[in-house]
Amino acid sequence: MKKKRRNTEVLGYHTCEKCGRYGKMTRHHVAPRRFFGSMGRVVWLCRSPCHDKADRLINTGTRRTMEWYERVYAQFISPKRTG
């Protein structure tokens, strides 16, 4: 069985907001689009490991408030800028 490819948007070169690496980045919606559509903040993260870590952190399977996602993302970003 083929592994389903993730729909990931890579647009231009940016700096990862987590680790500070510069290169091709992916857009990360702080509040999941499946719950909030295009509302909410979009940030640039490198795919691996930062975007993957952010997704694992916020994907609880349960809809939370926009404030909850912002708070969790702020905690994710706040430690030293290391991946």
N, C-alpha and C positions, 0 to 999 in steps of 0.2 A: 504494500500500500504506500502510495506517495505521500510524503509529508506536505500538508497544506502550507503554502507560502503566505506569510503575514503580509498584509497590506500596509507597507511602511513607506512614508513619504520622505524622501531624501531631497532636500532642496538647497543647493548651494553650499557654501562653506561658512561655518559659524564656529563659535567657541562653546564647548559643552558647559552648561551651567553647573554641573556637578564636579567634574574633574579638571576643567580648564583646558582640555585638549582642543586644538584647532583642526578642523577638517570637515568632511562631509558629515552633517548631523541630521538627525531625524526630529520631526516635530512631536512633542509629547503634550497631550492635553492633560492638564493638572486634574481636572474633573472629567471622568470618562465620558466620551461622546455618546455611548449607548444610553447613558442616563440624562445627559444635559445637552445633547446636540452640539452645536458649535459655540455655545455659551462658554464662558470661562477662559482662563489664561492658557496660552500655548507657549511652551518653552523649547529650547533647543538642547538636545542631549545626544551624545554619541550612542550608537546602537548597543554596543557591547563594551563595557558591562553596564553603563549607567541607565540607559533606557530600559533594559531588561530588569534591572534591580527596581527601578521606580514602578514598573508594571506589576512585579510580584508584590510589592509593598501595598499598592492601592487596590489590587484586584481581589477583593474579599468576597465577591459574588453578591454582595448586598449593597443596595443604593444607600449612600450616606449624604449628608448635607454638603453643599459646596464649601462651607467653612471647614468641615472635617478634612476634605481633600487638600485644601490650601494649607491647613495646619500640618498634616502628615508630610506634604511636599516640603514645607519649610524646615521640618525636622530632618528630612532626607538630605536637603541641600546644605544645612547649617554646619555640619562637622567640617573639618578641614577639607579643602577641595581635592580630595583624593578619591580615585575610583575604587 
